Amino acid sequence: LAISGQPTREAWIARRGLTGWLEDLIGTTFQSFWGQFGEMAVPMQSSTYHVLHILTALALSGALYALFSKARQLSGLQWAGLIVLGTALLGVAGAFFYYNLKFVQFQGRYLYPALVPIALFYVSGAAGVGMFLRARVPVARRWLSPTA
C-alpha cells in the first residue's frame, strides 16, 4: 500500500541517477536520523552535520580498533551479545533499505528501533579511540586512564 504521490525509487533514479539516489539515501537518512524537522523541510546547520560526520568516523575507527585489538579477549557471552546487537541492527537497516528499493522514504527515524546497537557502537567507538590514544600518546595515558 503506497501513499498517494509518494516517490518511487525508479522515478528518483530517472530524475537523479543511481548515484544521486544512493547519495540522497545515505545523506538524507544520516541528517534526518540526527535532526531534520518540519516534515523534513528544516535541517540543522550544515556545521552540525559536519561535526556528526567527524564523530561518526571516529566512532567507526574506534569501534573497529576496539574489536580487533580485544577480539581474542571476548567471552562467548560477549560474542553472543555482539551477534544479537549486530543482527538487530542489520535487520532494521535491511528493512529500511528494502522499503527504499520500492519507495523513497529517506527518514532516519525508521532506524530508531536499532538505537541500542547504534548507541553501543558510538560508546564502543569512544572507548576504542581512548584505547588507541592511551597506547600511542604518552600524555593521553595520564588523562585517559580508566579510574577504578
C-alpha positions in Angstrom: 0.0 0.0 0.0 1.6 3.3 -1.1 0.7 6.8 -0.1 -0.6 8.8 -3.0 2.2 10.8 -4.5 5.0 9.0 -2.7 8.0 8.9 -5.0 9.3 5.6 -6.1 12.9 4.5 -6.4 12.5 4.2 -10.2 11.3 7.8 -10.6 14.0 9.0 -8.2 16.7 7.3 -10.2 15.2 8.5 -13.5 15.5 12.1 -12.2 18.8 11.9 -10.2 20.5 8.7 -11.4 21.6 5.8 -9.3 24.5 7.7 -7.7 22.0 10.5 -6.8 19.7 8.0 -5.2 22.5 6.5 -3.1 23.8 9.9 -2.1 20.3 11.0 -1.1 19.6 7.7 0.7 22.8 8.0 2.8 22.9 11.8 3.2 19.3 12.4 4.0 19.0 9.4 6.2 22.1 10.5 8.2 20.8 14.1 8.6 17.3 13.1 9.5 18.5 10.5 12.0 20.2 13.2 14.0 17.7 16.0 13.3 15.7 17.3 10.4 12.5 19.0 11.3 9.2 20.4 9.9 8.3 17.4 7.8 11.9 17.1 6.7 12.0 20.7 5.4 14.1 22.2 8.2 17.6 20.6 8.6 20.1 21.7 11.2 23.0 23.9 10.3 25.5 22.1 8.0 28.3 22.6 10.5 26.3 20.4 13.0 26.2 17.6 10.4 29.9 18.1 9.8 30.7 17.6 13.5 28.4 14.5 13.5 30.2 13.1 10.4 33.6 13.5 12.2 32.2 11.9 15.4 30.8 9.0 13.4 34.1 8.5 11.6 35.9 8.5 15.0 33.3 6.1 16.4 33.7 3.7 13.5 37.5 3.9 13.7 37.4 3.4 17.5 34.9 0.5 17.3 37.0 -1.3 14.7 40.2 -0.7 16.8 38.5 -2.0 19.9 37.0 -5.0 18.2 40.3 -6.1 16.5 42.5 -5.4 19.5 40.2 -7.1 22.0 38.6 -9.8 19.9 40.5 -12.7 21.4 39.7 -11.5 24.9 35.9 -11.5 24.4 34.0 -14.3 26.1 31.4 -16.5 24.4 28.7 -14.5 26.1 30.2 -11.2 24.8 30.4 -12.6 21.3 26.7 -13.7 21.6 25.8 -10.2 22.6 27.6 -8.7 19.7 25.9 -11.1 17.3 22.4 -10.2 18.8 23.1 -6.5 18.5 24.5 -6.8 15.0 21.6 -8.9 13.9 19.2 -6.3 15.3 21.0 -3.5 13.5 21.2 -5.4 10.3 17.5 -6.4 10.5 16.4 -2.8 11.0 18.8 -1.4 8.3 17.8 -4.2 5.9 14.1 -3.5 6.3 14.7 0.2 5.8 16.8 -0.4 2.7 14.3 -2.9 1.3 11.4 -0.4 1.7 13.5 2.2 -0.1 14.1 -0.2 -3.0 10.4 0.5 -3.9 9.5 3.8 -2.3 11.6 6.8 -1.3 11.5 7.4 2.5 15.0 8.6 3.4 14.0 9.2 7.1 16.5 8.3 9.7 13.7 7.8 12.3 13.0 4.5 10.7 16.3 3.4 12.2 15.3 4.2 15.7 14.3 0.6 16.6 18.1 0.0 16.4 19.0 2.8 18.8 20.5 0.4 21.4 23.0 -1.2 18.9 23.7 2.2 17.4 24.3 3.8 20.8 26.6 0.9 21.9 28.5 1.4 18.6 29.2 5.0 19.5 30.2 4.1 23.1 32.5 1.3 22.0 33.9 3.7 19.4 34.7 6.3 22.0 36.3 3.6 24.2 38.3 2.4 21.2 39.6 5.9 20.5 40.6 6.2 24.2 42.4 2.8 24.0 44.2 3.9 20.9 45.3 7.2 22.4 46.4 5.6 25.6 48.5 3.1 23.7 50.2 5.7 21.4 50.1 9.2 23.0 52.1 9.4 26.3 50.1 12.3 27.7 46.9 10.5 27.0 47.9 7.7 29.4 47.6 10.2 32.2 44.4 11.9 31.1 42.5 8.9 29.7 43.4 6.2 32.2 40.4 4.3 33.4 39.6 5.0 37.1 38.8 2.2 39.5 
